[in-house]
């Protein structure tokens, strides 16, 4: 057994909902090139992430990391808040 640690997948996105207890919904957007027309199209994914201390607000930009399944739809955890939402 080696001491090498597996590198976890991390993504950055915007918090779209924090209405659940210890859970946030993060929208991750990416640009994908259309196969025929060549135009870049915006695609988005909604991911549920674990926020242990309920510190995130809607509009915050956060980095989340993949982890073991914590609930039926929640398999990501909050790593850090990149920037706070302006009010």
Secondary structure, DSSP 8 states (H G I E B T S, - for coil): ---------EEEEEEEE--STTEEEEEEEEEEE-TTT--EEEEEEEEEEE-TT----TT-EEEEEE-S--SSSEEEEEEEEEE----
